[in-house]
Structures are given as structure tokens and as C-alpha cells.
Amino acid sequence: MAVSASTHPLLHLRTLGELKASGYRPKSIKTELRDNLIRAMMAGEQVFEGIWGYEDTVIPAVETAILSKHNINFLGLRGQAKTKMARMMTRLLDEYVPVVEGSPLNDDPLAPISRTAIDLIAEHGDATPIAWWHREERYTEKLATPDVSVADLIGDVDPIKAATLKLSYDDERVLHYGLVPRSHRSIFVINELPDLQARIQVALFNILQEGDVQIRGFKLHMPLDIQFVFTANPEDYTNRGSIVTPLKDRIESQIITHYPKTIAIGKAITAQEASVEKDIAARIHVPELMKDLIEQIAVEARSSEYVDEKSGVSARLTISAYENLLSAAERRLYLNREDSTVVRLADLIGVIPAITGKVELVYEGEQEGAGLVAYNLIGKAIRTLFAQQLPVPEKKNLKNGNPYLQVVGWFGEGKHLDILAAQPDKAYKEALHSVPGLEEVVTENIETLPEKEKEFYMEFVLHGLAEYSQLSKKLLDTGMSFSDLFSSMFDMDMSDEDFEDDNDDR
């Protein structure tokens, strides 16, 4: 979204005198943000495009804060688009603003605050050269870590500068400004604010309130013009650190973020953010049910007793999982030299690494093992969506009888079925169609069933029956094996290393 015209009417101006003659007037960054937000809202333009699920919650709160000219603290768990929203605020800045050329703080030519800019204007007057600063450059981001110092953020005396310019240490020109002063007229973001040491947070007090800066004994009154945006994780308030009360009091708006409230919103985020090659996406068909499953895995993880709910489950889990899912199917294409394929439930094996790296386990989860927890989360997601798509086998008095009797009975005769990750499509389909009654279950219970998704749903039935303790499902090195539940109890290998499921705990 372009808030201002792509061709700025004042870009040809090159001196302070020309700028004065143009009628230019200084404007604070918060006024810029406010004015351009009003202009965008009146024009019906969307500033925070691609931020799904926040339309009625977070975005109105952010817009209200901008209209109030507030500094903002985004409070929420990881993967809730906090930093992304801060970065998108640059869209509300004027496209170009003038600066005194050569000034360390990008001073406004009509409102200079640095000693360098003031001296330049005093020396050259209306001939002082000016430059133009693009809005994309007016953004500074700093991750708060315990090793961040006052010198990093505020500044320090530069002995090399003092020696080179032959200046006394009493001269303000020996100062080297930190990130905060250099962010004058910019958006300055501090991520994970509670991780910043308390004494560093204290250094921000007067900057937010009064514009006073103290560097190595220099007490400077510099009316810094900065839009501060902070991000914080609720967990950090009690664990690694906290926001000291006086600083928190000076941050006018604290905005609570959240995870997607529906599967549909989660799918929209994943589709937008996942990195998938276009030619691959055209060759691999992904049923909507599989997309729902990927999102449901994250939902299950956020409520799992094995996952630390205070840490949260980032939206990056579903994004990485979706990318791995397609890559697993892509790998099969190359191995079998096929032109196209449909993703399978067995491809979810390739999703496990994306899950294990994105969830923070509690003690019980560590005891279970990350791989087994991930495998069980997939199973729970399948169980949840199975109940939405097909009759639940454990319910009594199923209408029209139990539709799974023939399928379960076939396995009860001692037969088993292996679904391999790299299995060619032809062999995959033949294997599924070898199970009597399996195709009928799908065609009779799925209302709108695309022909190319028939085998996907047939495999889904087998996984669902395993989750409802009607069949046994065993994870192989190269895929999955389905067999009769009771016969498998006598020879099942219960090692966590293989992530095998005895179905008794379901």
C-alpha cells in the first residue's frame, strides 16, 4: 500500500533556503503516523495487509494507539506477528523527509537537535545542504539481550574522535550516539523487552518522558522524536526478567496479541507465509482436509499436557510443517520419476522434524521424547478431524450399522497393510483398494469427494480407525503399517525410538 505519492513534490530541493521557500513545516513522527493512518482509513486502504485474524482485535487497538500518538508494547506469545506489525508501521510514514546532510541524527533542517547540525546551519545558513530520507530507512530494530549496554542504546564518549578532532572531553562533539538517538525521527523497536537489564530499562525513562539523554556525565536535552514499539512474551514477566514498573507506566498502550482463533485463519496465514516453489505447487495436490490437519496439529499442541503453554506454539510450526509436507511429496515425485501426486497421510512422517523444533516440552514431555510427542500430536489431530468427517466407530447405535466392520474384519483375518513414504502412486492406490469395504466407506460418507482425493480419504479412514483403537498402527522406518489391534498386542515393539503406538492409551 502506498500511503503517499511515489513521486515526492519536494525531492528536487537541495538547500535549507529552498526548503524554507517551499512552505515545508516540521512534523513529528507520531503526527506523520496519525495523519497517514487517517488518510488511509478515509481512502479505504488496508495498512496491515496479510495480518490474518487481527481484523477485529489487534489491528483496531494498534490504530487507536497511533491515533492517540502512543508508544506501543505488543504483549503475546511467540509467533503472533508482533514484530511483523511493527515493521508494517513504516507504511504510515511520509515517503521522504528532509534531513541536514551529514548530521549524525538525521536532523530536521528546520528543527535540528544535534550539535553537528546546529553548527552546520550556523555556518552555512540557507545554503546548508539537505538530503532526503526514505521511509524504509526510518526503522531500527534491536533484540534485547542481557549483554546490551547503555553505550549500545544511548551512547558513549569516543576517545578516537576526541583525539582525531583534538577535542576536549568536555566538548559534546566527542560523543558517539547509540541506537536510540540515531533513531531520531524513526520507528524504534525493542524485541523481548523483559530481557533487557533493569538498569538499561531505567536509561529509557527520561527518553520516553522528557527527551533527556545522559551520556558519561553529559546531560543533554535532546527532544528525540521517536515512535517506540516494544514486544514482550508474557512468560518473561516471571521467568527471565520483567519490565520495570516505571518504564511500563511510560508505555501508553499495551496491546495483547493472540493465536489464530479458527482453522480457516490459520490456513490463510500458512498459505501466505509458506515458501513453496510454484512449479512444485502445481504438481502436488493438497486436499483441504490435509491443510486442516496441519493447523489442527498446532491447536492440539497448544492444549497438550506435554507442551509448555506459557512458551506458546508459534505459527511458524504450521508454516514449517506445510513446507515439509510438500517436500516429502516432492521427494517421492523425484524417486518415482512421476509428474504429479497427491499428498498422503504417510507424508506426515516428514512433518515430525518441523514439530519437534517448534514446541517447548514440559518435564513429562521430555520424558516421553520430542519425537513421540510430535507423533502423538499428529494422531490427536487426525482423531479430532475424523470425528468431523466420518462416523465415530466407538459410538454405540451407529446409524445403518457399523460401516467399518468389513474393513476391520479384513485385518482381523491376520492381514496387514503397509503404506510406504516413497511408494509409487500406482502401488499406493492398489494397496488401499486391496482392503475390502474401504472405498465404500469413503464414497458413502464423504459428500463431495474429488476423484483424485479418494485414496487420500481411504488412508485417512485407516488412520482414524487406529486412533479410535479399531486397528493397530505402527511407524516403520519407511512408512506406516496397519494391522489387527489384538494380534499386534502380542508382538508390538514398544520402543520410544520407533514412536510406536499401542492404541491402548488413546
N, C-alpha and C positions, 0 to 999 in steps of 0.2 A: 504494500500500500504506500503510495507516495502522498505524504501529508502536504508537502509544498511543491511548487513547480520545479521541474527538472532543470530549467534554465533560470538561475537566480539573477534578478534585475540589477544587482549591485556588484557583481563579480568583477566588473571592469575597473572598479575604484582601487587605487593603489596607494593613496596617501591619506593622512588624517584630515587634511583640508578638504579633499574631495568627499570624504565620508561625512564630514560635518555639513557640507553643502547639499548632500543628498537628502537630508532630513532624518537620517538614521538616529534612533534613540536606543540606549541600552535597555535590555530586558533580562530579568533573572531567569535562570533555567527552569525554575518551578512555574514561572509565568508562561514561558515557552510551552512547557508540557501541558499546562492548563488550556492555553489558547488553542493549541493544535488539537487537543482532545475535543474541545467544544466544536471546532471546525469539522473534525472527522465525524463526530456524532450527528451534527446537523446535516452532513452530506450522506449519512447512512453507511459510512465506511467502517470496516472492521479493523481495529488496531491489532488485536491479539488473535490473528488468524492461526488456525491449526492448533489452538488450545482447546481440546475437547473436554466437555463435562463441567467446565467452569462458567458457562454462559450465565447461569442464574445464581452463582455463589461467589467465586473468587473474583471474576472479572468486574462485576459491579462494585465490589469492595475496593479493587485497585483504582477504578475510575473515580470513585468517591474520594479516595485518598489524594489522587492527583488534583482533582478539583479543589480540594482543601489545602493543597500545597504542603502535603505531609511527607516526612521521611517514612519509609515503609520497612517493616520486618515481616518476611514470609516465614510462618511457623508451620512446619509439616514434616512428615517422614520422607525418606529419600525417594527419589524418582517421582516427585509430584510437580515437576515443571517449574519449580521456584526460580532457578537461575534463568531458564528459558524466558519466563515472563519479564524478568529484569532486563534481559538483553533486548527484548522486543520494545521496551520503552523508548529506545533510541529513535523509533519511527515517529515519535511525537516531538522530536527536536526540530528546530528550523534546519533546513538543508545545509545552509552555510551561515557562519557568523564571522565577523571580522576580529582579528587579533593584532596586537602590536608585534610586528615581525621581529623575531629574536628574543622575545620575552619568555622567561622560564615558566610562567604560569598561564600562558595564553591569555594575557590581559585584554580586556575590552578597551579599545583605543579611547573611548570616552569615559571609562571608569577604571583606570589602572590601579592595581594594588601592590605590585611588586616594585622593589627599589629600582630594578633594571628598567622596567617600562616607564616608570615615573621620570627617571633620568633621561631616557631616550626622548621622551616628549618634551622635557625641559630644554634639551639641546637642539632638537630639530623642529620643534613647533609643528605647524601644519604640514611640513614636509616629511614628518615621521612616516616611514613606510609601513604599510599594513599588509596582512595576508588574510586568506580566507580558510576557515577550518570547517571540514565536512562533519556532518553529524555522526558518521560511523566511527570517527576518531575520538568522539567525545564520550567514551565509555571505558571505564577502568574496573577491573575485577581482581580481587585478591582473596585467596583461600586462607582463612585464619588457621594458623598452626602455632604450636607452643613456642616455636623459635622466632616468630615475628617480633621485631623490636620496634621501639619508639622511633629510632632512626629510619627504619623502613617506611613507616607510615607517615611520620611527621617531618623528620629531617634531622640534620646534624651539621656541625661545623666541618668544613672541608679544608684540612691543612694544606693540601696540594694547591687548591685555588688561592688560599691566602698567600702561599709562597710565590706562586706564579704571578699574581697581580700585585705582590708586595703590599698586602693589606694587613692592617692590624686586626687582631681577633675581636676587637670592639666594633669592627665595621660589619654592618649587616650583609654586605656583599660576599662574605666568606661562607655564608650558609649554603648548604646543599639541601634542597627541599625534597621531602619524601612524597609518597604516592598521593596522600590526601591533598596537600597544597597544589600538586601538579594536576589534580583532577578538578581544579577551579573551572567552573562553567561546564561541568561534565556530570554524568551519572557515575557514582562510585559504589561498587557492590563489594560487600564483605561476606563471603560464604562461610557458613558454620561459625557464626559469631561467638557462641559459647566457648569455642576452643581457644579464643583469644585470651591471653593472660589478663587478669583483673587490672594490673597496672597499665596495660595498653588500652583497655577499655576506658579507664579513667582519663587517658590523654585525649579521648574523643569528646569528653563532656563539653568543654568550652567551645570546641569547634562547632558542635551541633547547635549550641545555645547562643553563644556570643560572637563567634568568629575569631576568638583569641587563640593565638598559637604561641607556645613556648618551646624554644629550641636552645638547649645548652646555655641558659641564662638570658637569652634574648626573649624579651616579652614583646611580641608583635601583635598589633591589632590589624588583622587582615580579614576583611569581610569576605571570606571564601563563599563562593556561590556554588553549592554542590547539592545534587539530589542524591541522598543516601538511600541505599537499598541493602537490607541485611537479610540473610537467610539463616534459619536455625532448625535443628531437629529437636522435638520435644524430649527425646531420650537424653540429650545433652544437659538438660536442666538439672538432672540428678546424678548423672554419671561423670563424664569427662570434665564438665565445667558448668558455668551458668552465666547468664547475662547479669551484670551487677545492676542493682536496683536504680541508681541514679541515671545510668545510661538507658535502661529500659524505659524510664519515665520520660526521656527526651525523644524517644522514637514515637511519633504521634499515632501511627496506625500499625497495628499488628493484625495481619491477615492470615487466617487459618486455611491451609490447603488440604486436599483430600485425594484419595484414590478414586478411579472411575466408579460410579455408582451402579452402572449396568454393564452387561457383557457387550452390548452394542457400542457403547462409548469406548470400552477397552479395545474392541476390534478396529474402530476408527483410528485410534492412536497407533496401534500396532501397524496397520496398513500404511499409515503416513510415515512412520519412522523407520520401518524395516528396510534394510538395504538389500534389494533383490535386483539382479540383472533382468532387463526387460525380456531378452530372448529366452531366459530360463523360465520366467513367469508365464510366458506364452506356451511353454512346452509342458508345464506341470499344473495339473488341475487340483485345486484345493477346495473340497466341499465346505460349505458354510458350517457344517457340524464340526469339522476339524478346527476351523477358526474359533468356534465357540469353545472347543476343548482346550485350546491353548490359553484362552482367557480364564477358563474355569480353573485351570491349574493354579494360576495366581490367586484366585479367590479362595481356593482350598488352602493354599499356603498361608494366607493372611489369617486364617482361623485355626490353623493346625497347632496342636499342643506341642509339637516338636520344633516349631519355628518361633523365634523371639518376636512377639508382636510389637514391642517397643521399637525394634530396629526397623520394622516395616519390610514390605516386599515391593521393590521398585518396579515401575512399568517397564524397565529395561529387561526384566525377566521374560515377559511375553514377547518383546521385540527380538531378543536373542534366541528364544525358543522357536519362534516362527522362522527365523533365518536358518537355524539348524534343521528344522523340519524340511524346508525346501532343499537344503544342501544334501540331506540324506536321500531324498528322492532323486536329486540331480546325480548323485554318485551312482545310483542304480541305473540311471539312463546310460551313463558312460560305460559301466561294466557290461551291460547287456546290449550296447550299441542300438538303443531304441530311440525313436523320435519323440515320443511323448509318454506321459504316465499320469496316474492319479495317486496322490499321497495315500499312505496306508496307516493303520493304527500301529503297525510294527515300526514305522518310521519314528515313532515317539521315543524309541530307544536312543536315537540320536539327539533328542531334546534334553536328556538327563544331564549332560555337562552344562547346559545353559541354566539349569535349575540349581545345581549344587553350588555354583559360584555366585548365586544371587540371593541365597537365603542364609540368615544368621540363625544357627541352631541353638536351642537351649540344651541343658545338660542331658536330658533324656534323648534329644535328637542326636547329640554327639555319640551317645551310647549305641543308638540304632545304626548310625553311619549315614553320611550325607547321601550316598547313592541309593540306599534303601528308602530313606525318607523321600527322595525325589520320585522313586518308582511308585511308592505308595500314594504320593500326591496325584500322580497321573491316574492311578487306579481310582481314587476317590472322585476325580473329575469325570471319569468315564461313568462311574456309578451314578453320579448326580444327573448327568445328561441322559443316561439310559432311561431313567425314570420319566423323563420329559418326552422321550421319543417312542418308547415301546412299553408294553405291559410289564409290570414288575413281577418276576417269576415267583417271588416268595409270598406274594399276596394270595390269600385264600379266595375261593369263589371267583376265579378269573372268568370273565365273560367268554362264552363259547369254548370253555375248557382251557387247558394249558397249551399254548401254541408252541412250546419248546420241547414237548415230550419226545417227538421223533428225533430232534437234534440231540438231546441229552441221552436218549436211548441208544443212539448210534455209538456214542463214546462209551456207554455202559457195556457195550459188547467187547470192550478191550481195545478199541481203535483209538488212534491219536492223530493229530494234525499239526504239522509244523509250518509256520509262516516265517519265511526267512527274509531278512532285510534286503538282500541282493537278488531275490528270486525274480526271474523274468515275468513280465505281465501274464503271459500265456500260462505258465506253470502256477502262478498265484491264483488265477481265476479257476483253473482246473482243480486245484486243491480245495478251494472253497465250495465249488459246485459238487464235489465228491461227498459232501455231508448231506444226507437226505433231509428234506424239510427246511433247510437253512434259507434257500432262496424264497420259499413260500412265506416264511416268517416276515421277511423284508417286504415283499411285494404286497402282502395283505395288511401290513401295519403302518407302512410309511406312505402317507397320502400322495405327495408329489415326489416321485423318485426318478431323477435323471438316469438314463440307461448307463452312462459312464460311471455313476456312483453306486451301482448295485453291489458290486463286490466290496466296496468300502463299508457299506452298511452291513453286509453279511459278516465281515470281520468284526464290526462293531458289536454285533449280536453276541459273538463268541466271547469277546472281552467283557461284555456286560454280564453274561451268564457266569463268568468266572468271578466277577466282583460280587455277585449275589449267591456265591457258593453252590452253583449248579454244575460247574466244571472246574477243573484244575488248570491253572495257567503257570507255566514255568518259563523263566527267562533263560534263553540259550545265549551262547556267545555270538551267534549269528542271527538271532531272531527269537521267536516265541513258539512254545509247544503247548497244545491243548489236549487234555485227556480227561478220563473219568475221575471225578473227585475222590471217590472212596478207594479205588485201586491205587491211586497215586499216593495215598497216605502211607502206604507200606514201603515205598521205595523213593520218597522225595528226599532230596538233599537239601537240608535246611541251612546251608551256609549263607551268611550275610554277604559273602563275597560275590555270589551269583544273584543276589537280590531276589531269591525265590519266594513265592507267596503260597502259604499253605491254606489260604482262604478261610481258616477257622477263626482268624482274628477280624475278619471283615464284619 
